[in-house]
Amino acid sequence: MSTATAALLLALTPIVTTPTPAKAVPLPLTGFVVANDGRIYQASGTPNGQLSLADGTVTVPPGAGISAIRQGSGYLALFLIGTHGGIVAGTTAYNAPGLTFTLFGPSGVATPGTKISAISTPEGVYVSFPGRNGSVYTALFGSQIKPGPVAWLSTPPGLAPSTASIAASWDPTTGPNVVFVGLDGALYSAGHIATGAWTTTPISPAGVAPPGGGVAVLSDPDPDRNKKRVVYAGNDGTLWETVLGPHPEPWLPQAISAAGVINPGAELAATPYGPKPDPWYAAVFFADPNGAITVAANLGSGWLTPTPLTPPGLAQPGAALALATDPEYPVIYVGWCNNYQWWWLYWTISPPPFQRSIYTVRSPNLIRDGANVTVAKWNS
């Protein structure tokens, strides 16, 4: 580590910009990452928190894709692609301490440690990931994650890189949906159409983004409109937004940023937030080319110019990050890994100048810079 980097870390341990959110967080906030030893660690979501071993029994590639959700029961579910090339699921429950892990087949369908995306819906938990054969697979676990057969949906083979980022969402009318950037650089959507068939459709022309690049889906909180937006980092370094649906001719996506603001294919963490139903608010977070965690916010009257929320150098440009929200509190919690540490950003949802707090969780040489991460709030 350079002298300049070391000085930066000392200066930023922690950075706290007032006002800090006044309300106590009602549910525990935790981040998860696969460390250099292949084991799962958890980062406490409180100032001066610690990185601790979450489970010592499961090993996957360091920095592996990982996705955590809060189930309908309020308890945690954690998903990875294990060394067997299939899903590994970890769950918590009121009557069992720690995480209980179950392996699900079939084996060999995915590259161990590849990216994975889980969502909790009224129908149960859906888990999506890219396969070795270029298909994107989606597993339905139902209301309980337990050993046994799992229903599967998949796209045709040969569409997606085996390391593609997957943005999963759910619609009350049509059910689950996944979006990804295909091998041809086009945006694809896979979901149910009116007849109930699982169908894969291009929603952009080819060549708009790096294959497998970062993508996010923003749902409109108004159930009457029920519109979804897809956000992605284009080949020109622009953050773009388009409607989730078959693309018209000519295709006219909306630019959220100027060119060069974001690394092409950068990973994204995005969420819509209230008040509901109007105005429609949203926020998209990414690590910009200078390594600053940056937010593009729509506070109801259009997208604001993307704004860095941290100094430069606190993240790997374009690298993975994750977020969690709480409907009772106007705060978004963002986590990522860099400089051998876990970092937290608490961003208060308000007009500029933006209010944020930054904390670090020290983890000497345990985690790699830019590792895949996941963040969740749940009943511990």
NORPEMO-V213034 format. One record per run of one state. SS is the DSSP state (H for helix, E for strand, L for the rest). FROM is the first residue (numbers start at 1). LEN is the number of residues. Records with the same first field share a line. If there is no record, write none. Layout:
SS: FROM-LEN + FROM-LEN
//
This chain:
L: 1-2 + 12-3 + 17-11 + 35-5 + 45-6 + 56-11 + 71-5 + 82-5 + 94-2 + 104-12 + 122-2 + 131-5 + 141-10 + 155-12 + 172-3 + 182-5 + 193-5 + 203-12 + 220-8 + 234-5 + 244-10 + 256-13 + 274-7 + 288-5 + 300-3 + 304-3 + 309-13 + 327-2 + 339-2 + 349-6 + 363-10 + 379-2
H: 3-9
E: 15-2 + 28-7 + 40-5 + 51-5 + 67-4 + 76-6 + 87-7 + 96-8 + 116-6 + 124-7 + 136-5 + 151-4 + 167-5 + 175-7 + 187-6 + 198-5 + 215-5 + 228-6 + 239-5 + 254-2 + 269-5 + 281-7 + 293-7 + 303-1 + 307-2 + 322-5 + 329-10 + 341-8 + 355-8 + 373-6
//
